Amino acid sequence: MHIDPQDRVICAGGGPEEDPRLSAGPAGTDSAPASRPAATPIYQSSLFTFPDYGALLDGFGAEHRTNLYSRGKNPTVQVLERKLAALERGEACICFSSGMAAVSAVMLGLLRSGDHVLFLNDTYGPTLQLAEHLTRFGIQHDLQLELDLESIERAIRPDTRLLWLESPGTMRFRQFDIRAVASLARERGILTGIDNSWATPLCQKPLTLGVDIVMHTCSKYIGGHSDVIAGALVTTAERAERLFYSSYLLNGGILAPFDAWLLLRGLRTLPVRLAQHEADALRIAAWLDAHPAVRRVNHPALGEGRQFAATQLSGYTGLLSFELEDGGLENVSRVIDSLEHFGIGVSWGGVESLVISPNGRTNRERLDELGIPPGLIRLSVGLEGADLLIEDLSSALERLA
Ligand SMILES: *Cc1c(COP(=O)(O)O)cnc(C)c1O
């Protein structure tokens, strides 16, 4: 894993744009105090008062950069937004109450009836469900699972307005040439957005590859401790302003100051956590790859997509999956139930290891449509140590014999 030294500084605290007036003293203090707190204070305030009425009126004209009402801007949240923008090498960030609130803000704020969205690669389930809902408002979509440029080009329609990308994608972690796709879209005047949650801003910076909008769920690695739900968008200042007024402020899916504080704390250890997640997940992937009961391991370092890892990813995280040779629900359940050190649950990116399968009781047809094999089991490798987790997987897979 190569982490940019600048990113380590931003994560550790004292990011380049951090305003000392926000990290010490009451809001609006003019002179920087002699000492400042090491942790960002939580501005648990729903509104901010102004020295005179004219100043409040000025604030109304620029609510996207004024601490006026915490459904708009809040100082604690703004420190987080500046850090995430800096990590993605973007101009501006808006934080949301969840990753889905961030996805919704893009769809509702930037699309209109008659527009078409092309989803590229295995896409987070609820994102596709949101797209289904949007058909009621005249917004159409398609899911494109063939990732070569010609197929992608063919899938673009004259009314395609947004290309929504995931690389590495959900469940199978397949990759494609992000730079080429972004430039193809740009030539046609199509907006690009990417769900960059798997990689975190430390391992992939899609804005530098030409993508217009980066989305994160912060509920996974950025928070890192399974105790907060949050999301973020990073883009140009101009588009962020548009999103602020067209959806963020009106949808109301804002991030609470305390949750922003939890994320600031999560960021401080993100580089060290990721280094261990990466190392342990790579060891587990290699071990699974050699196991006779395993048909295939899905990890961005393996398989056809790995050529893209070299130019797009500066490291790997700890989320991977594997496919059982004999993948009925019975076998999938047996392996999951036999694991002692993987919690059975949704989500990922925390310090505790987790296991889940997309294979449910009634969704076999849908899995076939999506190209997801029924024997797929997803692991979020936590920080318990690879030796212990491999031993656990080994005894669980033995139960299949
Ligand atoms: C969890 C997740 C989301 C949604 O984030 P929430 O914070 O749960 O709303 C989006 N994309 C991916 C890839 C995710 O794993």
The ligand as a Gaussian input file, in Angstrom:
#p B3LYP/6-31G(d) Opt

LIG

0 1
 C      -22.890000       0.667000       2.288000
 C      -22.701000       1.107000       0.906000
 C      -23.385000       2.216000       0.390000
 C      -24.460000       2.948000       1.153000
 O      -23.988000       3.591000       2.260000
 P      -24.910000       3.846000       3.552000
 O      -24.015000       4.701000       4.392000
 O      -25.204000       2.505000       4.142000
 O      -26.127000       4.545000       3.081000
 C      -23.091000       2.601000      -0.907000
 N      -22.201000       1.943000      -1.654000
 C      -21.549000       0.867000      -1.206000
 C      -20.572000       0.184000      -2.105000
 C      -21.782000       0.400000       0.083000
 O      -21.157000      -0.701000       0.515000

